[in-house]
Each structure stands twice: as C-alpha cells, then as structure tokens.
Amino acid sequence: MEQISFKKQDGKIIVTTYYNRRFASKARNLRGQWDSSKKAWIFDESVEEYVKQALLDVFGVTGETPYETCSLLIKDFTAWESRGEVELFGRTVARAFGRDTGAKLGDDIIWISGSYGSGGSAKNWTTEIKDGIFEIQDFPLERTKFDDVQKAIEDGWCEIKMNRKKRSREEIESEIAALKSRLSELEEELNDCK
C-alpha cells in the first residue's frame, strides 16, 4: 500500500488511504466523493481542516508529509464480523463476501498461521479469524500511540516491529547537514561558557 497522502490541486483536496470504514463514513459526511479512477477521496478545500482532523483521528497522520511506518505482529487473534470485514486498529484483516466465498486478506496483511474464512448462513454470513498470527505492514508509527494499540501491546498479543528502510542519499545528506548545524550551535554555546 502506498502511504496515506494529502494533496491540494485546483481548489480540491485529494486524499489516498487504505480502506477504513470509519474514515469512509467521515469522508462522506464531509461531502467527499470517491474517485475510483484515482483511487482517492476528493474534497472541496473549504473542509481542509476537517479532513486533516479525520485523518489524524483514524490514521494518526495527515499524509501531508512522509511519515515513519512499522509492522505490527499480532498473535492469537480470534474475531468474526457479520456481513463485513474483520478490522483491527483501523485496518481490514480479512473480508468475506458470502458464506461460501472464503475470505480475502486485507492490504499489507502477511498471514503466518491460524485460519481465516467465511461461515454462517447464506443470509447471515460471517468473516471469521481463528487463532490468527499475522503481520500488519506499513502501519503509521504515530498510530501505535492510540489507546487500542497500546492496550494490545500491554496485554501481550501485539508487538511493534520497526521497518528497516534503506534511506536515500538526499535523506542522509540532509541529516548530516542538520547534525553539522547542531554541532556548530553547540560549539558556539561552549565558547560562550569560557
């Protein structure tokens, strides 16, 4: 999944996210229109602050700037949802489309063990996960500060795995420049102490 993004263009706001039913509801309430060709929500600029707040409430980031991600390792997770997807921490883990369809994993879900599928009756089908061990990848690090993730970590069935991403030359050069600037400031401060 691409990172969550927030862009302004021609008096409109264009937002891309992975699917989240809570954000979709907020987006519709803000008169957002889903553009299937761009796979993005389109908003009028007049609701910019509300859109940013909705993104922060749901994802922990606005997507205006790049952000750090991690993976969440989930252990021994069991859940079911009637006529819809099983979500965890705002991410779709699995979704069935009927009793006999089986289930499809959500974006950036890496399944390790346990079972997932569909069940129930023809009219009242379910998406089911039993004893699942899986990883949620590309998870915004800021979102791990939310109470639901913190409680899961405390309870021992979720752990954060930091992503080791190779940095670009520009990122490294930028960090070196910032560190040189800070070192220069510290040397000036030290000289003032004499």
N, C-alpha and C positions, 0 to 999 in steps of 0.2 A: 504494500500500500504506500502510496505517496504520502508525504507529510501533509498535515492539515494546512491549508493555505487560505489567506485572506488578501484579496487584491481589489483595487479600485480601478475602474475603467469606464469611460464615457458616462459618468454620472451614476454608475451602478457599482455594487459590491458583488464580487464573485468569490464564493466560498466552496472549497472542496474539503470533504471529510469522508471517513469511512462511515458506513451506515450506522445510525444510532436512532432508535425510535423516539427518544426524548428530544434529541436535537431536531429531528424532522418535525415533531409537533411544535416546538418553539419557532422553527423556521416558518411554518405555515401561519402561525399566529402573528408573525412579523411581516406577513404578506410576501414571503419568499416564494419564488417559483423554481421548481426543479427543471433544469435544462438537461435532458438526457443525452444530447449530443456532446455537451461539455462535461457531463457527469458532475455538475456543480449546482449549488443554490445561487440564485440571482436575487439581489435585494436592491431597493432604492437606497441611495446614500443617506436619506433622511433618517433611517433607522440604524445608522452605523454603530452608535454606542450600545444599542440593544443587542445587535448581532454580536458584537465583541463580548458583551456580558454573557450571552447564551453560550458562546464558545468556551469561555472561561468556566462557566457553571458545569458544563458537560465534559469537556475535554481537558481542562486545566491550562490550556494555551489558546491564544487567538489565531495563531498561524501567520501573523504579520511578519515575523522574523523566524529564521530557522531555530529549532529547539532540540534539546537533547532527548534521546529516547533510550529505553531499556527493554528488557524482556521480563515478563512475569512467569515464573514457574509455578503452576497450580497443581496441587497434589490431592488426590482422593476427593474429587469434586463430583457430587451427585445432585442432579436437578432435572426438572421436567417443566415444560410450558405447554399449556393448552392452546392449540391452533396458532402457534407462532414460534419465534426463535428463543433459544435459551441465551440470555445475556449475562455477562459478568463484567463488572466495572465498566459498563457502557459499551462493551464490545460483544458482537454476536459470536458465540462459541459454535453453535450448530443450529441449523434450521431444517425442519421437515416441511413438506408441502401437502401431506396427506398421510393416512395411516400406513399405506403400503409403499411409500416413496423412498423410505430410508431418510437419512439426513445428510446435509452438505455442511462441511466446516466453514466457518466464517473466515474473512480475510485475515491473514497473518496468524492463523492458529496452526501450531505444529502439534499433532497428536502423537503421544508417546505410548499410552496404554489405557485400558479401560474400554468401555463401549459407548457408542452413540448411535441413535437411530430414531425410528418413528414407532408409534404404538397407538393404543386407544381404539376407538371405534371409527367407522367411516365418517360419521358426522362430527365426532368429538375426538379428533386425532391429536396426538401429542408429539413434541420433540423431547427426546429423553437422553440423558447422560448418566452413566453409572460408573462410579469409581474412576473417573477420568483423571489422567495425568497428562498435562499438555502445557504448551508454552504459548503465551500471547506475545507476539513480537511487535516491534515498532510502537511501543507503548510510551506516551509522553511522560517523561520523568516527573514533571510538575504534578501530573495526575496521581502519582503514587502518594502524594501528601494528603489526599482526600481520606476521610474517616473510614470509608468502606475498605479501602486497600490496607490502611494501617491496622485495622482490626483483624483482617485476614492474616497479615504478617504476624501480629501478636499471637493469634490463635495457632499459628504454625502451618497453615495449609497454603501459604503463598510466600514466595521469596523473589526478591529483585535480582536480576542478572544484568549487570552493566554491559552494554554493547561496546565492543572494541572496534571502532570505525577508523580506518586509515584517513588521516587528515590530509587536506590538500596543501600544496606548497604555500599558497596565499594565506591559509589559516595559520600555518606555522610561522611564516614571516610576520604576520600581524601580531601574534602572541609575543614573538621576540621583540618587536618594536615597543609593545606595551610594557614588557618587562624592563627594557633598556630605559624607557621613560621613567618608570617607577624607581629604578636603581639611581637614576640621576637625581630624582627628588629626594631620595634617602641620603645621598651623598651631600646634597645642599643642606639638608637638615642637620646632618652630622657636623658639617663645617660650621654651622651656626652655634653649635654647642661648645666650641672651643673658646 
